[in-house]
Amino acid sequence: MKKHSVLISLIIPFYNVEKFIGFCLESIFSQPDVQDKIEIICVDDCSPDNSRKVVEQFIAKYSNIRLIIHEVNKCLGGARNTGLMAANGQYVWFIDSDDMISADSLNILINKIETFKQPDVVLFNFTKINTNNELLDDVTVFPDHNVTDGIRYVKEVFGAVMVYHLGYVWRMLIKRKLLLDSNCTFPEKSFWEDTVFMPRVIMLAEKVCSVSNSLYLYRVNPESVTGIFDKRFRADLIYQFSFNAGYDLKLFARELMKKDAYTGELMFRRADWYLNSFIINLLRAPSMEIRNFFRIIRSIKPLMQPVSKEMSGLGLFIVKYSLLGEMLIRLTAPFYKLVKKSKI
């Protein structure tokens, strides 16, 4: 396939997903009449299982799929960056390896690219599925909406609640030139890597549109990072969710404020929510994870200093006086869990 013929690059990082990556790739190769317009880039992020063997089976059958192998694990953000740098398509679609794309989704997106004369971003909805590929429910966020600039789109479609729709980078098709020109990449060695990426891309874009179609099948997987976070409240994930994502979002809010005060202020509020979310998550966490969390923040005090400067109120107190903070969380957690249990 010649480079100039590629319209969409589908970037699929993978790690420990041999149960699901075959379904993911099959959902792409079963799309009608588009294979000469797409390329699939799979990035092996040091996967310990047989995921690579599954990918190699598809490489043996199809000519428009490539495999890139990491020598060092870079987490999802780093693997996505690798795929982006290797892509030839005019557009990129970041797909998680345990998910799938909906039937005929690529034809729908190609049609929208042509109809809206090559927009920078096309947003779309998704459907939740379980580990048996059974449909759970549709999640409708984006309406059918004509092309406008990113900030105007956010104001018109979401208004004051736009911050609820951060993340989930797989529900957007992005012009690759926009990402390269703006040096917009994912943070590496960190989870919650798309928290800032998605709103940044939308706010930078001059031509944003959306379709109400559900074009993506998101797997509710208890063994994914999100599943582990929701079930086990692991200390390192609580830390990254609050402080890595929250701090990056606060910096982006300052940047956005220069362009538009209204959306910048909304982003500030959302960043503050992230920065303080560790409190409620620790109240729900097992005692061991509470202990591990405070060990983390005490062991990296220099890294916490710029983060704490962006905090205030109870969250700042707990971080600044971590021994007292840990005691407060431990005393409060049993009552919180009791109240939650009584409401079930």
C-alpha positions as a printed NumPy array, in Angstrom:
array([[  0.   ,   0.   ,   0.   ],
       [  1.375,   3.4  ,  -0.97 ],
       [  1.613,   5.96 ,   1.777],
       [ -0.54 ,   8.554,   0.025],
       [ -3.436,   6.077,  -0.3  ],
       [ -3.906,   5.725,   3.452],
       [ -6.825,   7.765,   4.715],
       [ -7.149,   6.397,   8.275],
       [ -4.502,   4.837,  10.514],
       [ -5.992,   2.675,  13.257],
       [ -3.517,   2.567,  16.155],
       [ -3.87 ,  -0.378,  18.532],
       [ -1.438,  -0.711,  21.45 ],
       [ -1.694,  -4.045,  23.237],
       [ -0.669,  -5.607,  26.513],
       [ -1.959,  -8.877,  27.942],
       [ -5.103,  -9.065,  25.791],
       [ -4.817, -12.371,  23.937],
       [ -8.462, -13.126,  24.832],
       [ -9.752, -10.022,  23.081],
       [ -7.373,  -8.622,  20.459],
       [ -8.553, -11.112,  17.849],
       [-12.11 ,  -9.791,  18.191],
       [-10.768,  -6.251,  17.899],
       [ -8.886,  -6.939,  14.674],
       [-11.701,  -9.02 ,  13.192],
       [-14.117,  -6.119,  13.722],
       [-11.786,  -3.977,  11.586],
       [-11.082,  -6.467,   8.795],
       [-14.786,  -7.295,   8.46 ],
       [-15.538,  -3.683,   7.459],
       [-16.698,  -3.63 ,   3.816],
       [-15.031,  -1.695,   0.985],
       [-12.471,   0.209,   3.082],
       [ -9.364,  -1.97 ,   3.389],
       [ -7.5  ,  -0.082,   0.647],
       [ -8.048,   3.177,   2.57 ],
       [ -6.839,   2.137,   6.009],
       [ -3.791,   0.801,   7.789],
       [ -3.658,  -0.94 ,  11.162],
       [ -0.663,  -0.335,  13.412],
       [ -0.377,  -2.701,  16.366],
       [  2.128,  -1.783,  19.099],
       [  3.309,  -4.575,  21.386],
       [  4.075,  -2.836,  24.678],
       [  6.065,  -5.771,  26.071],
       [  2.971,  -7.956,  26.398],
       [  3.71 , -11.057,  28.536],
       [  1.079, -13.3  ,  26.949],
       [  0.374, -14.587,  23.428],
       [ -1.204, -11.387,  22.113],
       [  1.601, -10.941,  19.578],
       [  0.951, -14.395,  18.111],
       [ -2.674, -13.449,  17.532],
       [ -1.588, -10.277,  15.726],
       [  0.91 , -12.222,  13.625],
       [ -1.898, -14.49 ,  12.43 ],
       [ -3.643, -11.43 ,  10.978],
       [ -0.379, -10.147,   9.481],
       [ -0.087, -13.455,   7.608],
       [ -3.523, -12.866,   6.038],
       [ -3.629,  -9.109,   5.411],
       [ -1.185,  -6.65 ,   3.859],
       [ -2.378,  -3.451,   5.567],
       [ -1.424,  -4.349,   9.144],
       [  1.936,  -3.675,  10.806],
       [  3.47 ,  -4.701,  14.115],
       [  5.817,  -2.516,  16.169],
       [  7.505,  -4.086,  19.188],
       [  8.578,  -2.069,  22.233],
       [ 11.742,  -3.149,  24.018],
       [ 10.628,  -1.234,  27.128],
       [  7.088,  -0.903,  28.465],
       [  5.847,   2.666,  27.96 ],
       [  2.22 ,   2.196,  29.081],
       [ -0.729,   3.032,  26.883],
       [  0.209,   6.666,  26.249],
       [  3.723,   5.819,  25.115],
       [  2.468,   3.025,  22.858],
       [ -0.06 ,   5.377,  21.284],
       [  2.726,   7.886,  20.614],
       [  4.739,   5.169,  18.885],
       [  1.786,   4.377,  16.648],
       [  1.178,   8.048,  15.892],
       [  4.777,   8.607,  14.822],
       [  4.647,   5.55 ,  12.544],
       [  1.273,   6.375,  10.975],
       [  0.832,   7.315,   7.316],
       [ -2.888,   8.135,   7.368],
       [ -4.422,  11.573,   7.031],
       [ -6.456,  10.658,  10.118],
       [ -5.755,   8.53 ,  13.184],
       [ -8.123,   6.5  ,  15.333],
       [ -6.742,   5.253,  18.652],
       [ -8.406,   1.937,  19.504],
       [ -8.017,  -0.052,  22.716],
       [ -7.064,  -3.654,  22.049],
       [ -9.826,  -5.215,  24.163],
       [-12.547,  -3.211,  22.378],
       [-14.079,  -3.411,  18.89 ],
       [-15.452,  -1.038,  16.285],
       [-19.064,  -1.123,  15.135],
       [-20.16 ,  -2.594,  11.832],
       [-19.657,  -0.153,   8.928],
       [-18.17 ,   2.485,  11.263],
       [-15.258,   3.168,   8.906],
       [-17.557,   3.814,   5.944],
       [-19.598,   6.209,   8.081],
       [-16.453,   8.098,   9.138],
       [-15.098,   8.248,   5.595],
       [-18.437,   9.64 ,   4.454],
       [-18.286,  12.326,   7.148],
       [-14.733,  13.274,   6.16 ],
       [-15.939,  13.834,   2.605],
       [-19.225,  15.52 ,   3.562],
       [-17.597,  17.987,   5.978],
       [-14.556,  18.587,   3.728],
       [-11.859,  17.121,   5.93 ],
       [-12.657,  18.293,   9.463],
       [ -9.935,  18.205,  12.102],
       [-12.001,  16.077,  14.497],
       [-15.048,  13.83 ,  14.16 ],
       [-16.686,  12.804,  17.444],
       [-19.08 ,   9.876,  17.852],
       [-20.846,   7.732,  20.454],
       [-20.239,   4.21 ,  21.734],
       [-21.897,   1.063,  23.032],
       [-20.819,  -0.888,  26.1  ],
       [-20.272,  -4.632,  25.78 ],
       [-19.271,  -7.307,  28.28 ],
       [-16.462,  -9.86 ,  28.123],
       [-18.74 , -12.19 ,  26.121],
       [-19.288,  -9.539,  23.41 ],
       [-22.893,  -9.051,  24.545],
       [-24.346,  -5.55 ,  24.196],
       [-25.015,  -3.75 ,  27.479],
       [-26.153,  -0.219,  26.688],
       [-25.581,   2.719,  24.344],
       [-23.843,   5.827,  25.615],
       [-25.05 ,   8.876,  23.704],
       [-23.05 ,  12.03 ,  24.315],
       [-22.52 ,  13.602,  20.918],
       [-25.37 ,  14.787,  18.648],
       [-25.301,  15.219,  14.891],
       [-23.544,  18.572,  14.63 ],
       [-22.112,  20.516,  11.711],
       [-18.538,  21.759,  11.583],
       [-17.503,  24.573,  13.903],
       [-14.382,  25.446,  15.872],
       [-13.616,  23.395,  18.976],
       [-14.382,  25.959,  21.664],
       [-17.67 ,  26.932,  20.043],
       [-18.585,  23.26 ,  19.678],
       [-18.038,  22.666,  23.407],
       [-20.148,  25.708,  24.337],
       [-22.993,  24.83 ,  21.965],
       [-23.184,  21.131,  22.747],
       [-22.232,  20.873,  26.426],
       [-22.212,  24.311,  28.003],
       [-21.338,  24.163,  31.69 ],
       [-21.316,  20.351,  31.808],
       [-18.738,  19.901,  29.066],
       [-16.09 ,  18.759,  31.526],
       [-18.063,  15.58 ,  32.215],
       [-17.087,  14.358,  28.757],
       [-13.323,  14.326,  29.136],
       [-11.276,  11.305,  28.16 ],
       [-12.068,   8.267,  26.035],
       [ -9.874,   9.233,  23.11 ],
       [-11.167,   6.266,  21.127],
       [-14.444,   8.088,  20.436],
       [-12.834,  10.606,  18.111],
       [-11.204,  10.545,  14.687],
       [ -8.372,  13.08 ,  14.497],
       [ -6.479,  14.64 ,  11.619],
       [ -2.878,  13.562,  12.083],
       [ -1.496,  16.92 ,  10.92 ],
       [ -3.292,  18.666,  13.792],
       [ -1.496,  16.452,  16.326],
       [  1.91 ,  16.79 ,  14.701],
       [  1.681,  20.553,  14.141],
       [  0.601,  21.197,  17.745],
       [  3.007,  18.622,  19.231],
       [  0.014,  16.998,  20.898],
       [  1.05 ,  13.611,  22.294],
       [  0.191,  11.407,  25.269],
       [  2.046,  11.372,  28.596],
       [  4.137,   8.216,  28.949],
       [  4.537,   5.851,  31.89 ],
       [  1.192,   7.016,  33.263],
       [ -2.419,   5.9  ,  33.268],
       [ -5.367,   8.269,  32.624],
       [ -3.301,   9.455,  29.689],
       [ -6.26 ,  10.766,  27.672],
       [ -7.732,  13.007,  30.389],
       [ -6.041,  16.1  ,  28.962],
       [ -5.366,  14.811,  25.457],
       [ -8.989,  14.753,  24.289],
       [-10.069,  18.251,  25.439],
       [ -6.753,  19.719,  24.236],
       [ -7.284,  18.29 ,  20.757],
       [-10.871,  19.565,  20.614],
       [ -9.952,  23.065,  21.819],
       [ -7.084,  23.312,  19.315],
       [ -9.191,  22.179,  16.375],
       [-10.637,  24.709,  13.944],
       [-13.095,  22.232,  12.401],
       [-14.961,  19.914,  14.78 ],
       [-18.114,  17.956,  13.986],
       [-19.943,  15.008,  15.514],
       [-22.317,  12.217,  14.568],
       [-24.901,  10.572,  16.781],
       [-24.002,   7.078,  15.522],
       [-22.497,   4.573,  17.933],
       [-19.271,   3.625,  16.126],
       [-17.31 ,   1.94 ,  18.921],
       [-17.834,  -1.059,  21.191],
       [-16.293,  -0.424,  24.606],
       [-15.662,  -3.556,  26.629],
       [-16.442,  -3.41 ,  30.354],
       [-13.447,  -5.475,  31.409],
       [-12.843,  -6.048,  35.145],
       [ -9.153,  -6.717,  34.424],
       [ -8.531,  -3.434,  32.594],
       [ -6.953,  -0.476,  34.407],
       [-10.389,   1.092,  34.865],
       [-11.828,  -2.193,  36.102],
       [ -9.007,  -2.664,  38.606],
       [ -9.38 ,   0.928,  39.765],
       [-13.125,   0.595,  40.334],
       [-12.793,  -2.762,  42.116],
       [ -9.577,  -2.597,  44.093],
       [ -8.772,   1.121,  44.487],
       [ -5.082,   0.451,  44.019],
       [ -2.926,   3.145,  45.629],
       [ -0.799,   3.949,  42.59 ],
       [ -3.891,   4.333,  40.408],
       [ -5.551,   6.642,  42.95 ],
       [ -2.372,   8.728,  42.978],
       [ -2.158,   8.97 ,  39.194],
       [ -5.864,   9.677,  38.732],
       [ -5.792,  12.587,  41.182],
       [ -2.362,  14.091,  40.838],
       [ -1.029,  13.234,  37.375],
       [ -4.306,  13.838,  35.558],
       [ -5.381,  16.682,  37.862],
       [ -2.115,  18.567,  37.626],
       [ -1.897,  18.239,  33.827],
       [ -5.498,  19.385,  33.569],
       [ -4.796,  22.432,  35.735],
       [ -1.892,  23.433,  33.472],
       [ -4.108,  22.998,  30.437],
       [ -6.815,  25.132,  32.098],
       [ -4.317,  27.995,  32.415],
       [ -3.416,  27.607,  28.76 ],
       [ -7.081,  27.505,  27.752],
       [ -7.895,  30.587,  29.847],
       [ -5.793,  32.664,  27.437],
       [ -8.024,  31.596,  24.556],
       [-11.421,  31.566,  26.258],
       [-12.11 ,  32.532,  29.883],
       [-15.412,  30.657,  30.108],
       [-14.159,  27.22 ,  29.085],
       [-10.887,  27.848,  30.93 ],
       [-12.774,  28.42 ,  34.18 ],
       [-14.805,  25.249,  33.68 ],
       [-11.595,  23.333,  33.131],
       [-10.15 ,  24.81 ,  36.329],
       [-13.114,  23.451,  38.281],
       [-12.726,  20.027,  36.734],
       [ -9.01 ,  20.018,  37.514],
       [ -9.79 ,  20.811,  41.159],
       [-12.223,  17.895,  41.217],
       [ -9.481,  15.57 ,  39.982],
       [ -6.931,  16.913,  42.461],
       [ -9.269,  16.228,  45.37 ],
       [-10.785,  12.958,  44.124],
       [ -8.177,  10.94 ,  46.049],
       [-10.116,  11.632,  49.263],
       [-13.31 ,   9.855,  48.252],
       [-11.36 ,   7.038,  46.596],
       [ -9.26 ,   6.464,  49.72 ],
       [-12.428,   6.302,  51.822],
       [-13.553,   3.435,  49.6  ],
       [-10.154,   1.708,  49.513],
       [ -8.903,  -1.237,  51.589],
       [ -6.695,  -0.393,  54.559],
       [ -3.566,  -1.69 ,  52.811],
       [ -4.104,   0.645,  49.844],
       [ -4.588,   3.617,  52.186],
       [ -1.221,   2.813,  53.74 ],
       [  0.407,   2.383,  50.322],
       [ -0.992,   5.677,  49.072],
       [  0.518,   7.697,  51.896],
       [  3.805,   5.839,  51.507],
       [  3.85 ,   6.979,  47.902],
       [  3.271,  10.662,  48.587],
       [  5.799,  10.679,  51.451],
       [  8.434,   8.996,  49.263],
       [  8.151,  11.543,  46.448],
       [  7.792,  14.829,  48.3  ],
       [  9.714,  16.863,  45.68 ],
       [  7.321,  15.653,  42.963],
       [  4.327,  16.561,  45.11 ],
       [  5.418,  20.175,  45.67 ],
       [  4.203,  21.615,  42.333],
       [  1.012,  19.57 ,  42.642],
       [  0.267,  20.791,  46.171],
       [  0.642,  24.405,  44.999],
       [ -2.424,  23.827,  42.83 ],
       [ -4.473,  22.446,  45.735],
       [ -6.466,  24.003,  48.554],
       [ -8.767,  23.086,  51.422],
       [ -8.963,  19.587,  52.878],
       [ -7.034,  17.994,  50.017],
       [ -4.058,  20.261,  50.575],
       [ -4.137,  19.631,  54.327],
       [ -4.092,  15.858,  53.867],
       [ -1.188,  16.027,  51.416],
       [  0.808,  18.592,  53.36 ],
       [  0.376,  16.907,  56.747],
       [  0.306,  13.343,  55.524],
       [  0.563,  11.646,  58.949],
       [ -2.486,  13.52 ,  60.205],
       [ -4.132,  13.065,  56.825],
       [ -3.701,   9.321,  56.944],
       [ -5.12 ,   9.224,  60.458],
       [ -8.133,  11.273,  59.348],
       [ -8.827,   8.965,  56.389],
       [ -8.498,   5.847,  58.544],
       [-10.882,   7.217,  61.17 ],
       [-13.444,   8.345,  58.596],
       [-13.357,   5.379,  56.205],
       [-15.348,   2.885,  58.358],
       [-18.196,   5.37 ,  58.829],
       [-18.213,   6.223,  55.119],
       [-18.384,   2.535,  54.147],
       [-21.121,   1.886,  56.694],
       [-23.254,   4.714,  55.321],
       [-22.682,   3.539,  51.751],
       [-23.631,  -0.017,  52.677],
       [-26.812,   1.104,  54.436],
       [-27.956,   2.858,  51.235],
       [-27.592,  -0.243,  49.058]])
